Amino acid sequence: MNDMNLIEKGATVLVADDDPMFCVMLTQFFQANGYVVITVDDGEQAVKIFEQQHPAMIMLDGDMPVMDGFAACEVIRTLPGGEELPIFMITALEGKAAMDCAIAVMASDFVTKPIQFPELRNKLSCVMEFDLT
């Protein structure tokens, strides 16, 4: 959806999801590929962490308490440094509905739950140096 700059290994990825087990799975996935991970459980915290830490990429669950991921994405896009940041929405929606929601908030892309890690790797390979073997 957007042109994204390459995110080098060692960069910080912010994962915002209210499912602790899902956060663990994504943390293990990113750490195994050489990235530092920060996790939070709502969109409001994601916005605060973005302002404080300026992660290189954000993964936002669409359905979280306090502030959902779609609202958090909208807010982050208005903040300095948020305009071109790779932001991936994580959603249970599929097909056109998910694409419409992601486009509406200017997300870089979206992945559907349950996450298929080969699909996630392929989507992230546009912005990260993942070893796809």
C-alpha positions in Angstrom: 0.0 0.0 0.0 2.8 2.4 0.9 6.5 2.6 -0.2 8.4 1.4 2.9 12.0 1.7 3.8 14.0 -1.4 4.7 13.9 -2.2 8.4 17.3 -3.6 9.4 17.8 -6.4 12.0 18.1 -5.1 15.5 15.3 -2.5 14.9 12.4 -2.3 17.3 9.0 -3.7 16.4 5.9 -2.7 18.5 3.2 -5.3 18.8 -0.1 -4.2 20.2 -2.6 -7.0 20.9 -4.7 -7.8 23.9 -4.2 -11.6 23.5 -1.1 -12.4 25.6 -0.5 -15.7 23.8 -0.6 -14.0 20.4 1.9 -11.4 21.7 4.2 -14.2 22.8 4.0 -15.9 19.3 4.7 -12.6 17.5 7.5 -11.7 19.9 9.2 -15.1 19.3 8.7 -14.7 15.6 10.3 -11.3 15.4 13.1 -12.1 18.0 14.0 -15.2 16.0 14.5 -12.9 13.0 16.8 -10.5 14.9 14.3 -7.8 16.0 13.7 -6.2 19.4 10.1 -6.4 20.4 7.9 -4.2 22.6 4.4 -5.5 23.4 1.4 -3.6 24.7 -2.3 -4.6 25.1 -4.2 -1.6 23.7 -4.0 1.1 21.1 -3.7 3.9 23.6 -0.5 2.3 24.9 0.7 1.8 21.4 0.4 5.5 20.6 2.3 6.4 23.8 5.1 3.9 23.0 5.3 5.2 19.5 5.8 8.8 20.8 8.4 7.7 23.3 10.4 4.9 21.5 9.8 5.5 17.8 9.8 1.8 16.7 10.7 1.0 13.2 7.4 -0.9 12.6 4.1 -1.5 14.3 1.7 -4.5 14.3 -1.7 -3.4 15.6 -4.6 -5.7 16.5 -7.8 -4.2 15.0 -9.9 -5.2 18.1 -8.5 -4.1 21.4 -9.9 -2.4 24.5 -9.4 1.3 25.3 -8.5 2.2 21.7 -8.6 -0.3 18.9 -5.8 -0.7 16.4 -7.6 1.1 13.6 -8.0 4.2 15.8 -4.4 3.9 17.0 -3.2 3.7 13.4 -5.1 6.9 12.5 -3.6 8.7 15.4 0.0 7.5 14.7 -0.3 8.6 11.1 -0.9 12.2 12.2 2.2 12.3 14.5 5.7 13.2 13.4 7.4 10.2 12.0 4.2 8.3 11.7 3.4 9.2 8.1 5.6 6.6 6.4 6.0 4.1 9.2 5.2 0.5 8.3 2.0 -0.3 10.2 0.4 -3.7 9.8 -3.1 -4.3 11.0 -3.9 -7.7 12.5 -7.6 -8.5 12.0 -10.1 -11.3 12.1 -11.8 -9.7 9.1 -11.0 -11.2 5.7 -11.0 -10.1 2.1 -12.4 -6.8 1.0 -13.7 -5.8 4.5 -10.2 -6.1 6.0 -8.6 -4.3 3.0 -11.2 -1.4 3.3 -10.6 -1.0 7.0 -6.8 -1.0 6.5 -7.0 1.5 3.6 -9.3 3.8 5.6 -6.7 4.2 8.3 -3.7 4.3 5.9 -2.2 1.0 7.2 0.7 -0.4 5.2 -1.0 -3.8 5.0 -3.0 -6.3 7.0 -2.8 -9.9 8.1 -5.7 -12.0 9.2 -6.1 -14.1 12.3 -5.2 -16.8 12.8 -1.9 -15.7 11.5 -0.3 -17.9 8.9 3.4 -17.2 9.5 4.5 -18.0 5.9 2.0 -15.3 4.7 3.2 -12.9 7.3 6.9 -13.5 6.2 5.9 -12.8 2.6 4.2 -9.5 3.5 7.0 -8.4 5.8 9.7 -9.3 3.3 8.8 -6.1 1.5 10.1 -4.0 4.4 12.4 -6.4 6.3 15.3 -8.6 5.5 13.7 -11.9 6.3 15.4 -15.2 5.4 12.6 -16.9 3.6 14.2 -20.3 3.6 
